[in-house]
């Protein structure tokens, strides 16, 4: 028993719940072969076989079924101990970076566990993730892919999501406003105009040549265009957001998908927002930390901000929702 680790017990519970090593590995954000090796090591240390497995199925052995509730109880006690320790470390400073969005109640939710210092340098997602990896930040709110997490040695928890919309000339929107749209009628997004919805395949998506500033957006936008048929429009003026974005909308003949940085920007009077459907397009916000992070204050902030945040409540797992395949919060395809 000396070699048993809590993470191995968490792996055991995940496999027992999924009864599939591939799904359990995806849920745990680790490689399938690594998960299999860890389960074998746990079985060796415990001296019992936990699973019967062949190429087609995985099932709990009688010993595995007997140990499962005890393992869950042990993990619950460990989580409670960790939570108590975090509540005692409220004086520990935690450096938090972001791109352009933070929870409005961040201070209230984290005050009991740590002193959160929001970093003044607002930078793109890929930059903030790299700063967490090199230790310049403890946490960052940003958009990441699984490949980013693996490359930088990071972990991600879901913190929020933006549903993206399109911006169009009001004359274009008025021209087809009388077309029926069940999706528009059912929409609860208050920011959207009461004009007809637009299929994402009928939108333009701006992709900027400046990969230093727009690497994350470009990666997202390029996958979106490949997956949905939206048309990529190459630009070189940094106008993915800001006043120049509206100039592009006026020049384009089709509605233009907005970026997360433009979610709350007021529109000029000659432009309107249009709901995007078939599919509905989402951008996720992750709270990222280092895989090796063990400080109670940092982990406490993660739990304080992310506990209770669910994909279902945000709509990102709805049948008509779209996320990039490598988004850490996307359902397996």
Secondary structure, DSSP 8 states (H G I E B T S, - for coil): -TT--HHHHHHHHHHHHHS-HHHHHHHHTS-HHHHHHHHHHHHHHHTS--EEE-SS-EEE-HHHHHHHHHHHHHHHHHHHHHHHHHHTTTT-EEEEEESS---TTHHHHHTTT-EEEE-S----HHHHHHHHHTTS-SEEEE--BHHHHHHHTEEEEEEEEEE--EEEEHHHHHHTTTS--HHHHH---TTS-SS--EEGGG-EEEEES-HHHHHHHHHHHHHHHHHH--EEEEESSSTTSSHHHHHHHHH-SS-EE--GGGTT----TTEEEE-EESSEEEEEEEEEEETT---HHHHHHHHHHHTT--HHHHTTTSTTEE--TTBTTS---
